[in-house]
C-alpha cells in the first residue's frame, strides 16, 4: 500500500516496480495490456518469441 507517495515496506516498492516494468515492456511493444495481464494471471505469460512475432502479425 502507498502512503502519501511512499511505500510502507520496501517489498511493496519492489512489487510495484516489477509490475510497472512488466507492463511498460508490453506497452513499448504495442501489445494489449489487458490480454497480457490475463495471460499472466492464468500462468501463461508471453514468451520472447511470441512478443517478437506479435509485432509482425499486427502490422
C-alpha positions in Angstrom: 0.0 0.0 0.0 1.2 3.5 -0.8 1.0 6.2 1.9 1.5 9.8 0.9 3.7 9.0 -2.1 5.8 6.4 -0.1 5.5 2.7 0.4 5.0 1.1 3.8 7.6 -1.6 3.1 10.5 -1.9 0.7 9.0 -5.2 -0.6 5.9 -3.3 -1.7 8.0 -0.9 -3.7 9.8 -3.8 -5.3 6.5 -5.5 -6.3 5.3 -2.2 -7.7 8.5 -1.7 -9.7 8.3 -5.3 -11.1 4.6 -4.9 -12.2 5.3 -1.5 -13.7 8.3 -2.8 -15.6 6.3 -5.8 -16.9 3.5 -3.6 -18.2 5.8 -0.9 -19.7 7.7 -3.6 -21.6 4.5 -4.7 -23.3 3.3 -1.2 -23.9 6.6 -0.5 -25.8 5.8 -3.5 -28.0 2.3 -2.1 -28.6 0.6 -5.2 -27.1 -2.8 -5.3 -25.5 -2.1 -4.8 -21.7 -5.4 -6.5 -20.7 -4.6 -9.6 -22.7 -1.0 -9.6 -21.3 -2.3 -9.4 -17.7 -4.9 -12.0 -18.3 -2.3 -14.4 -19.7 0.0 -13.7 -16.7 -2.9 -14.5 -14.3 -3.5 -17.9 -15.9 0.2 -18.6 -15.7 0.8 -18.5 -19.4 2.8 -15.3 -19.9 4.0 -14.4 -23.4 7.4 -15.8 -24.4 10.0 -13.8 -26.1 9.2 -15.4 -29.4 5.6 -14.5 -29.0 6.4 -10.9 -28.3 8.7 -10.7 -31.3 6.1 -12.3 -33.7 3.2 -10.3 -32.2 4.6 -7.1 -33.6 4.9 -8.7 -37.1 1.3 -10.1 -37.0 -0.2 -6.8 -36.0 1.5 -4.8 -38.9 
